[in-house]
Amino acid sequence: MPTAGSPAWGSQMDIPTPSNSPSRRTQDRLAIAQDRLTAKMWDLHAQPRRMGKTTLARYEAGELSWHIERPLSVKSANGAVLKIYNE
């Protein structure tokens, strides 16, 4: 590695100029969008807990128990005789 002259400095690092760096307005808009996404993430993170609580409340109220559907009437399109049996 050279110790003197321009080669001794190694590679140059590009510094952003005002034309290729994001404006303050763009940075503010990105910060607002990031805040909104963070808030949405925490809302979605809490959603399973809320769903679990409502499901448990519905279970305890008996809304999620088995229900057997019984037909009230039957009719055949081709004239077959159908009967409803209460089993």
VEXDREN-2710 file (C-alpha; in Angstrom, 1 decimal):
% VEXDREN-2710
k/r/px/py/pz
1/MET/0.0/0.0/0.0
2/PRO/1.5/3.4/-1.0
3/THR/2.3/5.7/1.9
4/ALA/2.5/8.9/-0.1
5/GLY/0.6/10.7/-2.9
6/SER/-3.0/10.3/-4.0
7/PRO/-2.9/6.5/-4.0
8/ALA/-2.2/6.6/-0.3
9/TRP/-5.7/7.9/0.4
10/GLY/-7.5/4.8/-0.9
11/SER/-10.9/4.9/-2.4
12/GLN/-13.1/8.0/-2.1
13/MET/-16.5/7.8/-0.5
14/ASP/-19.3/9.6/-2.3
15/ILE/-21.1/12.2/-0.2
16/PRO/-24.8/12.8/-1.0
17/THR/-25.5/16.2/-2.6
18/PRO/-28.7/18.1/-2.1
19/SER/-30.0/16.9/-5.5
20/ASN/-29.7/13.2/-4.7
21/SER/-30.6/13.3/-0.9
22/PRO/-34.2/13.1/0.2
23/SER/-35.8/16.4/1.1
24/ARG/-37.0/17.2/4.6
25/ARG/-40.6/16.9/3.4
26/THR/-40.0/13.4/2.1
27/GLN/-38.3/12.5/5.3
28/ASP/-41.3/13.8/7.3
29/ARG/-43.7/11.8/5.1
30/LEU/-41.7/8.7/5.6
31/ALA/-41.6/9.2/9.4
32/ILE/-45.4/9.6/9.5
33/ALA/-45.9/6.5/7.4
34/GLN/-43.5/4.6/9.7
35/ASP/-45.5/5.7/12.7
36/ARG/-48.8/4.6/11.1
37/LEU/-47.3/1.2/10.3
38/THR/-46.0/0.8/13.8
39/ALA/-49.4/1.7/15.3
40/LYS/-51.1/-0.8/12.9
41/MET/-48.6/-3.5/13.9
42/TRP/-49.4/-3.1/17.6
43/ASP/-53.1/-3.1/16.8
44/LEU/-52.8/-6.4/14.9
45/HIS/-50.6/-7.8/17.6
46/ALA/-53.3/-7.3/20.2
47/GLN/-56.1/-8.6/17.9
48/PRO/-55.7/-12.4/18.7
49/ARG/-56.0/-11.6/22.4
50/ARG/-59.3/-9.7/21.8
51/MET/-60.6/-12.5/19.5
52/GLY/-59.7/-15.1/22.2
53/LYS/-61.6/-13.1/24.9
54/THR/-64.7/-12.7/22.7
55/THR/-64.6/-16.4/21.7
56/LEU/-64.3/-17.5/25.3
57/ALA/-67.2/-15.3/26.2
58/ARG/-69.3/-16.7/23.4
59/TYR/-68.4/-20.3/24.5
60/GLU/-69.3/-19.6/28.1
61/ALA/-72.7/-18.1/27.0
62/GLY/-73.4/-21.3/25.1
63/GLU/-73.3/-19.8/21.6
64/LEU/-70.7/-22.2/20.3
65/SER/-72.3/-25.4/21.5
66/TRP/-73.5/-28.0/19.0
67/HIS/-76.8/-27.4/17.3
68/ILE/-78.6/-30.0/15.3
69/GLU/-80.6/-28.6/12.4
70/ARG/-83.9/-30.4/11.8
71/PRO/-85.7/-30.0/8.5
72/LEU/-89.2/-28.6/8.6
73/SER/-90.3/-30.0/5.2
74/VAL/-88.9/-32.1/2.4
75/LYS/-89.8/-32.1/-1.3
76/SER/-88.4/-34.2/-4.2
77/ALA/-88.0/-32.7/-7.7
78/ASN/-88.8/-36.1/-9.3
79/GLY/-91.8/-37.2/-7.2
80/ALA/-90.1/-39.5/-4.7
81/VAL/-91.8/-39.8/-1.3
82/LEU/-89.6/-38.4/1.5
83/LYS/-90.3/-38.6/5.2
84/ILE/-88.7/-36.8/8.2
85/TYR/-87.7/-39.0/11.0
86/ASN/-87.0/-37.6/14.5
87/GLU/-83.9/-39.5/15.6
END
